[in-house]
Amino acid sequence: MRWVQFSQSGFPFHPSRVLRGNPTMHRLRVLGRRSLFLNHAPWKRLAAKVAMSSLWPLGAAMTAAHLGAERQASPARILDAWWLAMRCNVPPKEYFVNRLWRAERRRRLDDYLYFTEDRLALTVLNKAAGWQPGPCPVSDKRLFSDFCKTLDLPTPQIIHVWRQGVPERNSDLAYRDLWLKPSRGWGGTGAERWVWKNGQFWRDGLALPPRGMARHIARHSRQHGETLVQEVLYSCPDHAPLIGPSPLCARILTGRRRNGLVDIVDAMAVWPNEGSVITQGGRIAMIDTISGRIGTPHEASETCPSQGLEGTELPDWNRVLDHVRKGHGALPHYVFLGWDVAFSEQGPVLLEANSGWGCFHFQVLPDHPIADTPFASIAEEYI
């Protein structure tokens, strides 16, 4: 698996000295590549860099050929995707989705933050802001809940906490709809929604009585680490007829400047697919950061009910922006954060803050590089 990862991550250096776009973005890419494997022993660092340098040409060629065939691209375009990967560390996937064969886009290659570099680049920025590894509200959902309570920010109620198969305190299991979440999970891993109906907990056709549910939570906490049992949030009345019972969520990207001011960089709406209760892999649309108006749903059919969301304004949008600004202001060691906010029947609720917030969709959906947002000017203050 590690070899596959090496074959998809680019060269361990930025091969092109030619500036193609914003100088800050170019420098950020260079610094990200230089930071690779700094905490490893010299021999491991050398071995990893040799592996990346050796495997990237093959991995990029295979990816370019596969994606080119899917898109019925010409052999010349597939070869161009591979050549750009060799010259500028541009992932073939982003070559095709951002149409980087076009001259006006090719001149701006460094204005994009590529998914193979976003973690590296963001870590460089956070270290410049004083970040140190360790438990914090961004990496731990329980600490995030405590953080929100301290700042008087709305967040879901934690009903129970289980560790290694044992509840933190002896109390009866709540007979209501429940969410299970690993305290330190990411990407929806380990998240489960259970519905309380007819004296049992139900999920995907499986029914568990209360004692069975307690045993299940115990297994969950042994498998995923500390498990939070939270209340379930439901859609606000305006959204429920269009997307079902699970609430629409917004991922709001904030950037903190050196002087402490927090800018809203961009925002995206996410909601479950038809018949699903989780947002991972669901529908997405950009949000106008000034008005809170939802844009065109991405790749949704004309008959999709959630098409009705286009053009609608999210409730209490300005108050939500105040919440995320206040939260980021209290986390000075993160330059950029992606805040997940659920628009529930109780009003907007902060779910979590993410240091890895997904640069890919923030560039593909609006069809422009992230350098066209305040991202570049904020990053410039730290590098």
C-alpha positions in Angstrom: 0.0 0.0 0.0 2.8 2.4 0.8 4.3 1.8 -2.6 1.0 2.7 -4.3 1.0 5.9 -2.2 4.5 6.7 -3.3 3.6 6.2 -7.0 0.8 8.8 -6.7 2.4 11.6 -4.6 4.8 13.2 -7.1 8.5 13.8 -6.9 9.8 14.7 -3.5 11.0 18.1 -4.9 9.4 20.7 -7.1 10.9 20.0 -10.5 10.1 23.2 -12.3 11.8 26.5 -11.6 9.6 28.3 -14.0 7.0 30.5 -12.2 3.5 29.8 -13.6 1.2 32.0 -11.6 1.1 33.5 -8.1 4.6 33.6 -6.6 3.3 32.9 -3.1 1.5 29.7 -4.3 4.7 28.6 -6.2 6.8 29.1 -3.0 4.2 27.2 -0.9 4.5 24.2 -3.3 8.3 24.3 -3.0 8.3 24.5 0.8 5.7 21.7 1.0 8.0 19.4 -1.0 11.0 20.3 1.0 9.2 19.4 4.2 8.8 15.8 3.2 10.0 13.2 5.8 11.9 15.8 7.9 11.1 13.9 11.1 12.5 10.6 9.8 16.0 9.2 10.1 18.3 10.1 7.2 18.3 6.6 5.7 14.5 6.4 5.8 14.3 9.9 4.3 16.6 8.9 1.5 14.8 5.6 0.8 11.4 7.3 0.7 12.6 10.0 -1.7 14.2 7.4 -4.0 10.9 5.4 -4.0 8.9 8.5 -4.8 11.3 9.6 -7.6 11.3 6.1 -9.1 7.6 5.3 -8.8 6.0 8.6 -9.8 6.7 8.3 -13.5 5.1 4.9 -13.6 2.2 5.8 -11.3 1.5 9.1 -13.2 1.6 7.2 -16.6 -0.9 4.6 -15.4 -3.3 7.2 -13.9 -3.1 9.4 -17.0 -3.8 6.4 -19.3 -6.8 5.3 -17.1 -8.4 8.7 -16.8 -7.7 9.5 -20.4 -9.4 6.3 -21.5 -12.4 7.2 -19.3 -12.7 10.6 -20.9 -11.9 9.3 -24.4 -8.9 11.7 -24.6 -6.5 11.5 -27.5 -3.1 9.9 -27.0 -1.5 13.3 -27.3 -3.5 14.6 -24.4 -2.8 11.6 -22.3 0.9 12.1 -23.0 0.6 15.8 -22.1 -1.0 14.9 -18.8 2.0 12.6 -18.0 4.5 15.2 -19.2 3.0 17.9 -16.9 3.2 15.4 -14.0 6.9 15.1 -14.7 7.6 18.8 -15.3 5.4 20.3 -12.5 4.2 17.6 -10.2 0.6 18.1 -11.4 -1.6 15.0 -10.7 -3.2 13.7 -13.9 -6.6 13.7 -12.2 -6.4 17.5 -11.7 -5.0 17.9 -15.2 -8.2 16.5 -16.6 -10.8 18.0 -14.2 -9.2 21.5 -14.4 -8.6 21.2 -18.2 -5.0 22.2 -17.8 -4.3 21.7 -21.5 -5.9 25.1 -22.1 -3.2 27.8 -22.5 -4.9 30.3 -20.2 -5.0 27.7 -17.4 -1.6 26.3 -18.1 0.0 29.7 -17.5 -1.5 29.5 -13.9 -0.4 26.0 -12.8 1.1 27.3 -9.6 -2.2 29.0 -8.6 -3.8 25.6 -7.8 -3.2 23.8 -4.5 -3.0 20.1 -5.6 -4.4 17.3 -3.5 -0.9 15.7 -3.4 0.5 18.8 -1.8 -2.3 20.4 0.3 -1.4 18.5 3.6 2.3 19.4 3.2 1.6 23.0 2.4 -0.9 23.5 5.2 1.5 21.9 7.7 4.2 24.3 6.6 1.8 27.2 7.2 0.6 26.0 10.6 4.2 25.4 11.8 5.0 29.0 10.9 2.0 30.0 13.1 3.4 28.0 16.0 1.5 24.8 15.7 2.8 21.8 17.7 1.5 18.2 17.5 -0.8 17.0 20.3 -4.5 16.8 21.3 -6.6 19.8 20.5 -10.1 20.7 19.5 -9.3 20.3 15.8 -8.1 16.7 16.1 -10.4 15.5 18.9 -14.2 15.8 18.6 -14.7 15.6 22.4 -12.3 18.5 23.0 -14.1 20.3 20.2 -17.3 20.0 22.1 -15.7 21.4 25.3 -14.1 24.1 23.2 -17.5 25.2 21.8 -19.1 25.2 25.2 -16.3 27.4 26.6 -16.9 29.9 23.7 -20.7 29.6 24.0 -20.9 28.2 20.4 -23.7 25.8 19.5 -22.6 22.1 19.1 -24.4 18.7 19.4 -24.9 17.3 22.9 -22.7 14.4 23.9 -24.9 11.9 25.7 -22.3 9.2 26.5 -18.6 8.6 26.2 -17.2 5.0 25.9 -13.5 4.0 26.1 -12.2 0.5 25.4 -15.6 -1.1 25.9 -16.5 0.8 29.1 -18.8 3.8 29.5 -17.2 6.9 31.2 -20.0 6.9 33.8 -22.6 4.4 34.7 -25.9 5.6 33.2 -28.7 4.0 31.2 -28.5 4.2 27.4 -30.7 7.0 26.0 -33.8 5.7 24.3 -33.7 8.0 21.3 -32.0 8.3 17.9 -28.2 8.3 18.3 -25.0 9.1 16.5 -21.9 7.1 17.2 -18.6 8.8 16.3 -15.0 8.1 17.1 -13.6 11.0 19.0 -10.5 11.1 16.7 -12.0 9.8 13.5 -12.0 11.5 10.1 -13.7 11.2 6.8 -16.8 9.7 8.3 -14.9 6.5 9.4 -16.8 4.8 12.2 -19.8 7.2 12.1 -23.1 5.4 12.6 -26.7 6.7 12.9 -29.2 4.6 14.8 -32.9 5.1 14.9 -35.0 4.3 18.0 -38.2 2.7 17.0 -40.6 0.1 18.6 -38.3 -0.4 21.6 -35.2 -1.2 19.5 -32.3 0.6 17.7 -32.4 0.3 13.9 -29.7 0.8 11.3 -29.5 -0.7 7.7 -32.1 -3.3 8.5 -30.4 -4.4 11.7 -32.3 -4.1 15.0 -30.7 -4.2 18.4 -32.4 -4.1 21.8 -30.9 -1.7 24.4 -28.6 -4.3 25.8 -27.5 -5.3 22.4 -26.9 -1.7 21.5 -24.7 -1.3 24.6 -22.6 -4.3 23.6 -22.3 -2.8 20.1 -21.1 0.5 21.4 -18.6 -1.3 23.5 -17.2 -3.1 20.4 -17.2 0.2 18.5 -15.1 1.9 21.2 -12.6 -1.0 21.2 -12.3 -0.9 17.4 -12.2 2.9 16.9 -11.0 4.2 20.2 -13.0 6.7 22.3 -16.6 6.7 21.0 -19.0 9.6 21.4 -22.7 8.9 21.6 -24.4 12.1 20.4 -27.9 13.4 19.8 -29.2 13.2 16.2 -29.8 16.5 14.4 -32.6 16.8 11.8 -33.1 19.1 8.8 -34.5 22.5 9.2 -38.1 22.7 8.0 -37.2 24.5 4.8 -34.7 21.8 3.7 -36.4 18.6 4.8 -38.8 18.3 1.9 -35.9 18.6 -0.5 -33.1 16.5 1.1 -34.8 14.4 3.7 -34.4 14.2 7.5 -30.6 14.6 7.7 -29.5 18.3 7.8 -27.6 20.1 5.1 -24.1 21.0 6.2 -21.8 23.8 5.2 -18.0 23.5 5.1 -16.8 27.1 5.6 -13.1 27.7 5.0 -11.6 30.4 7.2 -8.1 31.9 7.2 -6.4 33.7 10.1 -4.1 36.6 9.3 -1.0 37.5 11.4 -2.9 40.3 13.1 -5.6 37.9 14.3 -8.3 38.9 11.8 -10.2 35.9 10.4 -11.3 36.0 6.8 -14.0 33.8 5.2 -12.1 32.3 2.3 -14.9 30.2 0.7 -17.9 28.0 1.5 -19.5 24.8 0.2 -22.9 23.1 1.0 -23.0 19.3 1.4 -26.1 17.1 1.9 -26.9 13.4 1.7 -27.7 11.6 -1.5 -31.3 10.4 -1.8 -31.9 7.6 0.7 -28.7 8.2 2.7 -28.3 9.8 6.1 -24.6 10.8 5.9 -23.1 13.7 3.9 -19.9 11.8 2.8 -20.2 11.2 -0.9 -23.4 13.3 -1.1 -24.5 16.3 -3.1 -22.4 19.5 -3.1 -22.7 23.1 -4.2 -20.8 26.3 -3.6 -22.2 29.0 -1.3 -21.9 32.7 -1.9 -20.0 33.8 1.2 -21.7 37.2 1.3 -25.3 36.3 1.1 -25.3 32.6 2.1 -27.0 31.7 -1.2 -26.6 28.1 -2.4 -25.3 27.7 -6.0 -26.0 25.0 -8.6 -25.8 21.5 -7.2 -22.9 19.6 -8.7 -23.8 16.8 -11.1 -27.4 16.6 -9.9 -30.0 15.5 -12.4 -32.8 17.9 -13.4 -35.3 15.7 -11.5 -33.3 15.6 -8.3 -35.4 17.1 -5.5 -32.5 19.0 -4.1 -32.3 21.1 -7.2 -34.8 23.2 -5.3 -32.0 24.4 -3.0 -30.3 26.4 -5.8 -30.6 30.1 -5.1 -32.0 29.7 -1.6 -30.3 31.5 1.3 -29.1 29.5 4.4 -30.8 30.6 7.6 -28.8 32.8 10.1 -25.9 32.9 7.7 -24.2 36.0 9.2 -24.5 34.5 12.7 -22.8 31.3 11.4 -20.0 33.4 10.0 -19.6 35.1 13.4 -19.4 31.7 15.1 -16.6 30.4 12.8 -14.7 33.6 13.1 -14.9 33.5 16.8 -13.8 29.8 16.9 -10.8 30.4 14.6 -9.8 33.4 16.6 -9.3 31.1 19.6 -7.2 28.7 17.5 -4.2 30.9 16.5 -1.9 28.0 15.6 -4.0 27.0 12.5 -3.8 29.3 9.5 -6.7 27.7 7.6 -9.6 25.7 9.0 -12.6 24.1 7.4 -15.7 24.3 9.7 -18.6 21.9 9.4 -21.9 23.5 10.3 -25.2 21.7 10.3 -28.4 23.7 9.5 -30.7 21.8 11.8 -34.2 22.3 13.1 -32.6 23.7 16.3 -30.7 26.2 14.2 -27.1 26.2 12.9 -24.8 23.9 15.0 -21.0 23.5 14.7 -20.0 19.9 14.2 -16.2 20.1 13.9 -13.2 22.0 12.6 -10.8 20.4 10.1 -7.1 21.2 9.4 -7.4 19.1 6.3 -10.5 20.7 4.6 -10.3 19.3 1.0 -8.8 21.7 -1.5 -9.9 19.6 -4.5 -13.6 20.5 -4.4 -13.0 24.2 -3.5 -11.3 24.5 -6.9 -13.3 22.1 -9.1 -16.8 23.4 -8.3 -16.2 27.1 -8.7 -13.8 26.3 -11.7 -11.0 28.5 -10.6 -7.7 28.0 -8.6 -7.7 28.8 -4.9 -5.3 31.6 -5.5 -8.3 33.6 -6.7 -9.6 33.6 -3.1 -8.0 35.3 -0.1 -6.0 32.1 0.4 -2.9 33.3 -1.3 -2.7 36.7 0.5 -3.2 35.0 3.9 -0.6 32.4 3.1 1.9 35.1 2.0 1.9 36.5 5.6 3.3 33.2 6.9 6.0 32.3 4.3 
